[in-house]
Amino acid sequence: MNSVDKTKHIKEYKHMSTDFSQLKKSSGSKLLEKVRGEAEKLTTKSKGNSDDRFWQPTVDKEGNGYAVIRFLPESQGEELPWVRLFRHGFQGPGGWYIENSLTTLNKDDPCGEFNNKLWNRGDDAGKQQARDQKRKLTYISNIYIVKDEGNPSNEGKVFLFRYGKKIWDKLNEAMNPEFEDEEKINPFDLWEGANFRLKIRTVEKYRNYDKSDFANPSQLVKDEDELESIWKSQYALAEFIDPKNFKSYSDLKARLDKVLGLHADEDFKADADELNDSDFEEPVEEKAKVEAKTKEADSGDDEEFDLSDFEAMVDAAEDS
């Protein structure tokens, strides 16, 4: 990733005087163009489970579930209806490493650098370990629960929702349809957006969202006062990319050293190449073999890997 890409990777949230009437005036094509533009920047190239602001879909014993949600617009004082984070989650001989990556803030990250060294080493074992330790992509947005079969008491409430690349792709496809006869929609719009039918299946032990889709565009609720109340009840997203909520490089390196059993003074800066641990590339033939063997896409940013699951496992282990 070059320096220009890095500077554009995170768009700073700046406070601005936004009120509900201004939000409504900007609804439609103008607002769609803004969120589409920001989505394209991301496409082209946390909090833990105890946080009750986050909604979790309910699944049955087979790992299947259904809910209807509505993605909400930017909160008051913020520019975008999402934030994007990178996190690492894996287990080593010294325990679990579940940490936010400093690459979210365009800073050097010790785990990313160590993965680069493993990759540049050139051997299969090093590449496989780098894949296993790669950062994972997470988005956070405000949502309104239209229907929650597993927990009806959530219906009509606003929550934060953590999701990954597969659902992000659904949002992006709605804003940038593939065919000319498909209508562009801004899924984050209160008036001209659309409900998202979240359909969860378990396929080969991983959560699958392929059958999820959008309903026809419609106003979220008819009553304007209720609509404004929903908007005002949204949560600010800026905290999730606030530097004060990220551990320092030295603290992360110390944790990584402990988890992987490294020497604390080991220098694992990448060798010359400025690779990023989400950008490992390999020949198509080799990549296909790896995917067939590991049942996991080499991009490493798929949401089937849910860090919240690992956090729950770690919490349970610590409590026992």
C-alpha positions in Angstrom: 0.0 0.0 0.0 1.6 3.3 -1.0 1.6 6.5 1.0 -1.2 8.0 -1.0 -3.5 5.0 -0.3 -2.6 5.1 3.3 -3.6 8.7 3.7 -6.9 8.0 2.1 -7.6 4.8 4.0 -9.3 6.5 6.9 -11.4 9.6 6.4 -11.5 11.6 9.5 -14.8 12.3 11.1 -15.2 16.0 11.6 -18.1 17.6 13.5 -20.5 19.6 11.5 -23.8 21.3 12.2 -26.2 18.6 11.0 -29.9 18.6 12.0 -32.8 16.4 11.0 -34.2 18.9 8.4 -30.8 19.1 6.7 -30.6 15.3 6.6 -34.0 15.1 4.9 -33.0 17.8 2.4 -30.0 15.8 1.4 -31.9 12.5 1.1 -32.0 10.9 -2.3 -29.6 11.1 -5.1 -27.3 13.7 -3.5 -26.8 11.7 -0.4 -26.5 8.5 -2.4 -23.7 9.9 -4.4 -21.8 10.8 -1.2 -22.1 7.4 0.4 -21.4 5.6 -2.9 -18.2 7.6 -3.4 -17.0 6.8 0.1 -17.9 3.1 -0.4 -16.0 2.9 -3.6 -12.9 4.2 -1.9 -13.1 1.2 0.5 -14.1 -1.4 -2.1 -11.5 -0.6 -4.8 -8.6 -1.3 -3.2 -14.4 -3.0 19.2 -16.0 -3.4 21.5 -16.6 -6.8 23.1 -19.7 -9.0 23.5 -20.6 -7.4 26.8 -21.5 -4.1 25.0 -25.3 -4.2 24.9 -25.4 -1.5 22.2 -24.5 -4.2 19.7 -27.2 -6.4 18.2 -26.5 -10.1 17.5 -28.8 -12.1 15.2 -30.2 -15.3 16.7 -29.5 -18.6 15.1 -31.0 -22.0 15.7 -29.2 -25.3 16.5 -28.3 -25.7 12.8 -26.8 -22.2 12.7 -29.6 -20.7 10.6 -31.4 -17.4 11.3 -33.6 -14.7 9.8 -34.1 -11.0 10.7 -35.1 -7.8 8.9 -33.0 -4.7 9.7 -32.6 -1.2 8.3 -29.2 0.4 8.0 -29.4 4.0 9.3 -27.7 7.2 8.1 -24.8 9.1 9.6 -25.4 10.1 13.2 -25.6 13.7 14.2 -22.2 15.4 13.9 -20.7 12.6 11.7 -20.2 12.3 8.0 -20.6 8.6 7.2 -22.9 5.9 8.3 -20.2 3.4 9.0 -16.7 3.0 10.3 -14.1 0.4 9.2 -11.8 -1.4 11.5 -9.1 -4.1 11.1 -8.5 -6.6 13.8 -6.4 -9.7 14.5 -7.7 -12.8 16.2 -5.7 -16.0 16.6 -4.3 -18.4 19.2 -0.6 -19.0 19.7 1.4 -21.1 22.2 1.2 -18.2 24.7 -2.6 -17.6 24.5 -5.0 -15.6 22.4 -4.1 -12.4 20.4 -7.4 -10.5 19.8 -6.5 -6.9 19.2 -7.4 -3.9 17.0 -4.8 -3.3 14.3 -3.1 0.0 14.2 -3.4 -0.1 10.4 -7.0 1.1 11.0 -5.3 4.4 11.8 -2.7 4.3 9.1 0.0 3.4 11.6 2.6 0.6 11.7 1.2 -2.5 13.4 3.5 -5.1 15.0 1.4 -8.1 13.9 1.2 -6.8 10.3 5.0 -6.4 10.2 5.6 -9.8 11.6 3.3 -11.3 9.0 5.2 -9.5 6.3 8.4 -11.0 7.5 6.8 -14.5 7.5 5.5 -13.9 4.0 8.8 -12.6 2.7 10.6 -15.6 4.1 9.2 -17.5 1.1 8.5 -20.9 2.6 5.1 -22.5 2.8 5.0 -22.7 6.6 5.7 -19.0 6.9 3.0 -18.1 4.3 0.4 -20.3 6.0 1.1 -18.7 9.4 0.8 -15.3 7.9 -2.6 -16.2 6.5 -3.7 -17.6 9.8 -2.7 -14.4 11.6 -4.0 -11.9 9.0 -6.1 -8.9 10.0 -9.8 -9.2 9.6 -12.1 -6.5 8.2 -15.0 -5.3 10.3 -17.6 -2.6 9.7 -19.8 -1.0 12.3 -23.1 0.8 11.5 -26.3 1.8 13.3 -29.3 -0.3 12.4 -33.0 -0.3 13.2 -34.6 -3.7 14.0 -37.7 -4.3 11.9 -38.1 -8.0 12.7 -36.1 -10.2 15.0 -37.7 -13.7 15.2 -35.2 -14.9 17.8 -35.7 -11.9 20.1 -38.9 -9.9 19.3 -38.2 -7.5 22.1 -35.4 -5.9 20.0 -37.9 -4.8 17.3 -38.4 -1.1 17.0 -35.0 -0.4 18.6 -31.7 1.0 17.4 -28.5 -1.0 17.8 -24.9 -1.0 16.6 -24.2 -3.8 14.1 -20.8 -5.3 13.4 -20.5 -7.0 10.0 -17.9 -8.1 7.5 -17.1 -8.0 3.8 -19.9 -10.2 2.6 -22.7 -7.9 4.0 -20.6 -4.8 3.0 -20.6 -6.2 -0.6 -24.5 -6.4 -0.5 -24.6 -2.7 0.6 -22.2 -1.7 -2.1 -24.0 -3.6 -4.8 -27.2 -1.8 -3.8 -25.5 1.5 -4.4 -23.7 0.3 -7.5 -25.9 -2.2 -9.3 -24.3 -4.3 -11.9 -27.1 -4.0 -14.6 -28.6 -0.8 -16.0 -32.2 -1.9 -15.3 -31.5 -2.2 -11.6 -32.3 0.8 -9.5 -29.6 2.4 -7.4 -30.5 2.8 -3.8 -28.9 4.3 -0.8 -29.5 1.6 1.8 -28.6 4.1 4.6 -31.4 6.5 3.7 -34.4 6.9 6.1 -36.8 7.9 3.3 -35.6 6.2 0.1 -33.6 3.3 1.6 -34.7 -0.3 1.9 -35.1 -3.0 4.6 -32.4 -5.6 4.6 -33.5 -9.2 4.9 -30.7 -10.9 6.7 -30.7 -14.6 5.9 -28.1 -16.6 7.8 -27.1 -20.1 6.8 -24.3 -22.3 8.0 -22.3 -23.7 5.1 -19.3 -26.0 5.8 -19.2 -24.7 9.4 -19.1 -21.0 8.4 -21.8 -18.4 8.4 -23.1 -17.6 5.0 -25.1 -14.5 4.0 -25.4 -15.1 0.3 -29.2 -15.3 0.3 -29.6 -12.0 2.1 -31.2 -9.2 0.1 -33.0 -5.9 0.1 -36.7 -5.3 0.0 -38.2 -2.6 -2.2 -37.2 1.0 -1.2 -39.6 2.6 1.3 -39.6 5.1 4.1 -38.6 3.4 7.3 -41.7 4.6 9.3 -44.4 7.0 8.2 -44.5 9.3 11.1 -41.8 12.0 10.8 -41.6 12.6 14.5 -40.9 8.9 15.1 -38.4 9.0 12.2 -36.5 11.9 13.8 -36.6 10.1 17.2 -35.0 7.0 15.6 -32.3 9.2 14.1 -31.5 11.0 17.4 -31.2 7.7 19.2 -28.3 6.5 17.0 -24.9 5.9 18.5 -21.8 7.9 17.6 -19.3 5.8 15.6 -16.2 7.9 15.9 -15.2 6.3 19.2 -14.3 3.1 17.4 -11.6 4.7 15.4 -10.5 7.1 18.1 -6.7 6.6 18.6 -7.1 6.6 22.4 -9.1 3.3 22.1 -6.1 1.6 20.4 -3.2 0.0 22.3 0.2 1.5 21.7 2.7 -0.2 19.3 4.9 -1.3 22.2 1.9 -2.8 24.1 0.8 -4.7 21.1 4.3 -6.0 20.4 4.7 -7.2 23.9 1.4 -9.1 23.7 2.4 -10.5 20.3 5.7 -11.6 21.7 4.0 -13.4 24.6 1.4 -15.1 22.4 3.9 -16.3 19.8 6.8 -16.9 22.1 9.0 -14.4 20.4 12.1 -12.7 21.9 11.0 -9.3 23.1 13.9 -7.6 21.3 13.4 -9.3 17.9 13.2 -6.9 15.0 10.5 -8.1 12.6 10.2 -5.1 10.3 9.3 -6.2 6.7 12.3 -6.8 4.5 12.4 -3.8 2.0 8.9 -4.5 0.6 6.1 -2.3 1.9 3.5 -5.2 2.0 0.4 -5.1 4.0 -0.9 -8.2 5.7 -4.2 -7.9 3.8 -2.5 -7.7 0.4 -0.7 -11.0 0.1 -0.9 -12.2 -3.4 0.1 -15.5 -5.0 -0.3 -17.3 -8.3 -3.9 -18.3 -9.1 -3.1 -22.0 -9.2 -1.4 -21.9 -5.7 -4.2 -19.8 -4.3 -6.8 -22.3 -5.5 -5.0 -25.1 -3.8 -4.8 -23.2 -0.6 -8.5 -22.3 -0.7 -9.4 -25.9 -1.3 -7.2 -27.1 1.5 -8.2 -24.5 4.2 -11.8 -23.8 3.1 -11.0 -20.1 3.6 -10.7 -17.3 1.1 -7.1 -16.0 0.9 -8.3 -12.4 1.2 -8.8 -13.1 4.9 -11.3 -10.3 5.2 -14.5 -12.5 5.1 -17.0 -12.2 7.9 -17.2 -16.0 8.4 -14.3 -15.4 10.8 -16.2 -13.6 13.6 -13.8 -12.2 16.2 -16.7 -11.9 18.6 -16.9 -15.7 18.7 -13.2 -15.8 19.7 -13.7 -13.1 22.3 -16.5 -15.2 23.9 -14.3 -18.3 23.9 -11.5 -16.3 25.6 -13.9 -14.8 28.2 -15.2 -18.2 29.0 -11.7 -19.6 29.4 -10.7 -16.8 31.7 -13.8 -17.2 33.8 -13.3 -20.9 34.3 
